[in-house]
Amino acid sequence: MRSRAAATLANGLPRRGRQFSTSRRLNADFTHAVIGAGVVGLAVARQLAGRQGASTILLERHGAVGTETSSRNSEVIHAGLYYGTDTLKTTLCLKGRELLYSLCQKHNIPHRRTGKWILAQNEQQWDECLKLHSHAKNIGVPTRFVSSEEAARREPDVQALGGIVESPTTGIVDSHALMTYLHGDFEDRGGDCIVQTAVTDIQPVNGGKGGYRIYTGSGGASEASITTETVINCAGLEACRKTPENLLCEGDIFLLLSIGPETEYTPISSAKPRAGRTGNAFNVRHGGTCTLWAGCGMG
Ligand SMILES: Cc1cc2nc3c(=O)[nH]c(=O)nc-3n(C[C@H](O)[C@H](O)[C@H](O)COP(=O)(O)OP(=O)(O)OC[C@H]3O[C@@H](n4cnc5c(N)ncnc54)[C@H](O)[C@@H]3O)c2cc1C
């Protein structure tokens, strides 16, 4: 049986039901409400649902989980090469990378430690590679140089006139399989995911002391609301509604079918310094195909 509050939001749509146990410290319907079922919302909700006494609801405006940015990325497990020394981003990326590998291994989520080659085509780019190599050493991310003989043996079709640095801890993951796992495990832990439910407003109850009231709409249906002790905003590009347009960027993704089967291991990115948020990358995908990302916002 779904809780009354979750059933109200579900608007009679046929979804799986859950019985909640909750601390109800503030007499709210839920202890936690997570907005947005992309990979971040799914991971956060799953973790919260595992807590003793938690009742967690995950609200997604589309008809299925993970249909926005989380299903349109390069599926790279980043080594953590590019972020600053002593930053939280570096710490979390290094820790998260290993947690992700072990989660994938434990639950048979398709992934591969492909490694990544950073290519230099000239002296200037090689200087950048050397800086990256030394930065990686400082922050504890392994990198190594690949000789031209080794490169010719492993990837004969790759040209790198200036040199190659390899990042052996970079990999790839099947993002859809990852999200399917997170979604299933969230519900197995007693969480409830309500799709086709857009959050339209959030109001503090009693100045926040009584938690928050979340208002939702479901494609023209009348608004419903629930209360929660804590709100976690994982709405991706919508998380900050007033995002200036110039923070969003556009790019093209090409699927390279013809060369896919011959490229064994390595997502490769150019060592060319990045201008603003644009960049190019070439990635191996599961199933042997490759993608070329041109002028996209690269992380
Ligand atoms: C081109 C590109 C390549 C990338 N490559 C990589 C990569 O290789 N490796 C990597 O680690 N990262 C990569 N990223 C980054 C990664 O994809 C994102 O960081 C990640 O997917 C963000 O997940 P999210 O859950 O925050 O957002 P999203 O996937 O956008 O999820 C947000 C969810 O919130 C929902 N939502 C929004 N508003 C509301 C509302 N009002 N009510 C209810 N629901 C709402 C949306 O429908 C959506 O489902 C890449 C990004 C891009 C753009």
The ligand as an ORCA input file, in Angstrom:
! r2SCAN-3c Opt
* xyz 0 1
  C      27.422     16.551    -23.010
  C      27.613     16.050    -21.614
  C      28.514     15.021    -21.363
  C      28.727     14.578    -20.041
  N      29.597     13.547    -19.801
  C      29.762     13.088    -18.533
  C      30.603     11.980    -18.283
  O      31.177     11.398    -19.189
  N      30.759     11.562    -16.998
  C      30.115     12.187    -15.957
  O      30.307     11.773    -14.801
  N      29.298     13.244    -16.183
  C      29.098     13.682    -17.434
  N      28.258     14.741    -17.668
  C      27.586     15.340    -16.534
  C      26.436     14.441    -16.049
  O      25.679     13.939    -17.131
  C      25.545     15.254    -15.135
  O      26.329     15.812    -14.114
  C      24.459     14.411    -14.513
  O      23.744     13.654    -15.463
  C      23.517     15.344    -13.783
  O      22.532     14.547    -13.223
  P      21.336     15.226    -12.462
  O      20.571     14.126    -11.815
  O      21.863     16.330    -11.606
  O      20.501     15.972    -13.599
  P      19.424     15.410    -14.654
  O      19.815     14.141    -15.278
  O      19.116     16.559    -15.560
  O      18.172     15.118    -13.741
  C      17.371     16.144    -13.221
  C      15.958     15.608    -13.179
  O      15.136     16.556    -12.502
  C      13.879     16.569    -13.134
  N      13.204     17.825    -12.805
  C      13.592     19.085    -13.145
  N      12.733     19.979    -12.652
  C      11.778     19.282    -11.979
  C      10.615     19.647    -11.259
  N      10.232     20.937    -11.134
  N       9.860     18.683    -10.691
  C      10.212     17.367    -10.803
  N      11.314     16.961    -11.491
  C      12.077     17.906    -12.066
  C      14.217     16.451    -14.610
  O      13.095     16.017    -15.369
  C      15.357     15.425    -14.570
  O      14.885     14.106    -14.716
  C      28.027     15.192    -18.963
  C      27.124     16.233    -19.230
  C      26.912     16.637    -20.534
  C      25.935     17.753    -20.783
*
